[in-house]
């Protein structure tokens, strides 16, 4: 379920696994490898969960930044954790 009461989606485990594997391959193609840090700047949507699980699947560390933060706050968090990729 999303932030709005009418905002919801259903997905099977099989569909989720397929999407996570696809996104893990995208991360690998961008040069992300085990031990790298990735920041995720997304609202409460299905793609947030997919991105988190894809990072875990390839062994990358992920840091979720609340989507309501300003650009300056996001920049500080990116610099502090030394992330190699930002997912928005």
Beta strands, then each sheet from edge to edge (+ up, - down):
strand 1: 37-40
strand 2: 61-64
strand 3: 85-87
sheet 1: 2+ 1+ 3+
end
